[in-house]
Amino acid sequence: MDSKIYKTGFNFLSLYLEKKYGIRTFQISGAEDAWFPHIKRIIINKDLQWRDRLLALIHESGHVQIDYNFTGYKFKSVNQDNINVEKIKSKKQFITVLNEELMAWNFGKNLAHELNIAFDVRRLEEMTTKCLMSYVKSGLKGVYGKKIDIEVIDPGL
């Protein structure tokens, strides 16, 4: 697909988030993609190609949906608890972070489909896998230490 299609999708999704939730999207060079619920801001790395900027925004829009549609009901956002994957020390925190990240990718993807935003599905699946695997790696290190012997992993609480 042409980068203009991704740029158009990015701008459309940004506008949608602003109109529906009052959330502003900022593109900043060198920044880490992130959703800041307390100040209603999404930051996207401006150095990415439009295809990947759109996919990052799709993911962050999933976090927005979690916070606006589920917080206080059945699910409390990890972002609102300020749990950082590098600081995970318990299995519960680890699974909570992993669950929210997977939900954000899926909710964002579903929203993009609902809004008829064209995006690279294969690339989104690659990014989802890469991001989730990085959380798995960091989370396991946090819970079990730097050297992990698979036999010491206890699936129980």
C-alpha positions in Angstrom: 0.0 0.0 0.0 1.0 3.6 -0.6 2.2 5.6 2.4 -0.5 8.2 1.7 -3.1 5.6 2.7 -1.4 5.0 6.0 -1.0 8.7 6.6 -4.7 9.2 5.8 -5.6 6.4 8.2 -3.4 7.8 10.9 -5.0 11.3 10.6 -8.5 9.8 10.5 -7.9 7.7 13.6 -6.3 10.7 15.4 -9.4 12.8 14.6 -11.7 10.1 15.7 -10.0 9.8 19.1 -10.1 13.5 19.6 -13.8 13.9 18.7 -15.0 10.8 20.6 -12.7 11.0 23.7 -11.1 14.4 23.7 -7.7 12.7 23.2 -4.9 14.5 21.3 -2.2 12.7 19.4 1.3 14.1 19.2 4.1 12.9 17.0 7.5 13.4 18.6 10.9 12.4 17.1 12.6 9.7 19.1 9.7 9.2 21.5 8.4 5.9 22.7 4.8 5.3 21.6 2.6 5.7 24.7 -0.9 6.5 26.0 -1.1 8.9 28.9 -4.7 8.6 30.3 -4.4 11.3 33.0 -3.6 14.0 30.4 -5.5 12.5 27.5 -2.4 12.3 25.2 -1.0 9.7 22.8 2.6 10.1 21.8 3.8 8.4 18.6 7.4 8.3 17.4 7.6 10.6 14.4 10.7 8.8 13.1 8.6 5.7 12.1 7.3 5.2 8.6 3.6 6.1 8.2 2.7 2.4 8.1 4.2 1.8 11.5 2.9 5.1 13.0 -0.6 4.0 12.0 -0.1 0.6 13.6 1.3 2.2 16.8 -1.7 4.5 17.0 -4.0 1.5 16.4 -2.4 -0.2 19.4 -2.6 2.9 21.6 -6.3 3.4 20.6 -6.8 -0.1 22.0 -5.5 1.1 25.4 -7.9 4.1 25.1 -10.8 1.8 24.6 -9.8 -0.3 27.6 -9.6 2.8 29.8 -12.9 4.3 28.6 -14.9 1.2 28.3 -13.7 -1.2 31.0 -11.9 0.8 33.8 -14.0 0.7 36.9 -16.1 -2.2 35.6 -14.2 -5.5 35.1 -10.8 -4.3 34.2 -8.5 -1.7 35.6 -5.9 -0.4 33.2 -2.3 -1.1 33.8 -1.5 2.4 32.5 -3.6 3.8 35.3 -1.7 1.8 37.9 1.7 2.8 36.3 2.9 -0.8 36.2 6.1 -0.8 34.1 7.0 -4.1 32.5 10.6 -3.7 33.6 9.4 -3.5 37.3 7.2 -6.6 37.3 7.8 -8.8 40.3 4.7 -10.9 40.6 3.0 -13.4 38.3 -0.3 -11.4 38.8 1.3 -8.2 37.5 2.9 -10.1 34.7 -0.3 -11.6 33.5 -2.2 -8.4 33.9 0.3 -6.5 31.7 0.3 -9.3 29.1 -3.5 -9.4 29.1 -3.8 -5.6 28.6 -1.3 -5.5 25.8 -3.0 -8.3 23.9 -6.4 -6.7 24.5 -5.1 -3.3 23.3 -3.8 -4.9 20.0 -7.1 -6.6 19.4 -9.4 -3.7 20.4 -7.3 -1.4 18.3 -7.4 -3.7 15.3 -11.2 -4.1 15.6 -11.7 -0.4 15.8 -9.6 0.2 12.7 -11.7 -2.4 10.9 -14.9 -0.7 12.1 -13.7 2.6 10.9 -12.6 1.1 7.5 -9.0 2.2 8.0 -6.7 0.4 5.7 -3.6 -1.1 7.4 -1.0 -3.8 6.8 -2.5 -6.8 8.7 0.6 -8.9 8.3 2.8 -6.2 9.7 0.3 -5.6 12.6 0.6 -9.3 13.5 4.4 -9.1 13.4 4.4 -6.0 15.6 1.9 -7.7 18.0 4.1 -10.8 18.3 7.3 -8.9 18.7 5.8 -6.6 21.4 4.1 -9.4 23.3 7.3 -11.6 23.2 9.3 -8.7 24.6 6.8 -8.4 27.5 7.0 -12.2 28.0 10.8 -12.0 28.2 10.9 -8.9 30.5 8.1 -10.3 32.7 9.8 -13.7 33.1 13.0 -12.0 34.0 11.2 -9.8 36.6 9.4 -12.8 38.2 12.1 -15.4 38.0 15.4 -13.5 37.7 17.9 -13.0 34.8 18.7 -16.7 34.2 15.5 -18.7 33.8 15.4 -22.4 34.2 12.2 -23.5 32.5 11.7 -26.2 35.2 11.4 -23.6 38.0 8.4 -21.9 36.4 5.4 -22.8 38.5 2.1 -22.1 36.7 0.3 -21.8 40.0 -0.2 -18.6 41.9 
